[in-house]
Amino acid sequence: MILKFTKMHGAGNDFVVIDLVSQRCKLRPRDFRNIADRRFGVGCDQILLVEPPGSPEVDFRYRIFNADGGEVEQCGNGARCFARFVREKKLTAKRVLKVETAGGVITLRAHEQHQVEVDMGVPEFAPANIPFAAEQQADSYRLAVADQTFEIGAVSMGNPHAVTRVDDVDAMDLEDLGPQIENHPDFPQRVNAGFMQIVSENEIKLRVFERGVGETLACGTGACAAVVYGLQRGWLQDSVTVQLPGGKLSISWPGDGQGVIMTGPTAVVFEGTIKI
Ligand SMILES: N[C@H](CCC[C@H](N)C(=O)O)C(=O)O
């Protein structure tokens, strides 16, 4: 089968987006790995599937697969690209979309200059999908990694994040530390490892070693998790600019029980086809 796709990115986090509303196709985990591993000539961090809604309450279903082929609960940068994709492909004319993901329903709002705002839902601390062996104290806990101990914030945006505050993100060896945290036994479903540097109470620098991918140029849910952790610890105020290697995201969180709002860019790189 010849499958059409669109290559997109959100602040450098890059995606192969496939419309399964207009083209029906059964894809398997190895197909996702083959796509991400450039076996069809195109690599990506995640594959995003656009599917018809599973219920009348939502406009679409949005499924996310990491480069290692695993399906995951949420992808923030992907959600923004999703909103632009469905409008530019004329699958909808709506500016505000309700989209069902494995991590829950999110609301996408298309703005000018291809900026998209997403209500990423209510964050959870040390939630059920990150069962800890370690003791959870207050808003952080200590994770033993090789011969070091990291004080981290465990935050779920539907998908699991372990956020560590550091003095200089650029000095961190993510190739060494990333996999050790991603695969730490305290995280039976593995975890996205975020390293956050506080620039001011309204700005952070962030690098993320993503579960199932490795270090990416940006991680939307990782930016949300880092800001929520920083607010919880009193290091940040409620509207924060997150500087990632691939670009900037704006994150705000009014507090407990409220959704995290992320706003950022989207880009279309090229259209293509693959033979599945
Ligand atoms: N690697 C993540 C999924 C993609 C998240 C990221 N690309 C984003 O923009 O939120 C996980 O395994 O939970």
The ligand as an ORCA input file, in Angstrom:
! r2SCAN-3c Opt
* xyz 0 1
  N       8.638     10.358     24.330
  C       7.351     10.660     24.979
  C       6.250     10.909     23.925
  C       6.470     12.183     23.092
  C       6.533     13.425     23.942
  C       7.125     14.674     23.298
  N       7.620     14.535     21.971
  C       6.190     15.872     23.434
  O       6.258     16.810     22.623
  O       5.425     15.896     24.437
  C       6.951      9.479     25.879
  O       7.435      8.365     25.648
  O       6.140      9.694     26.795
*
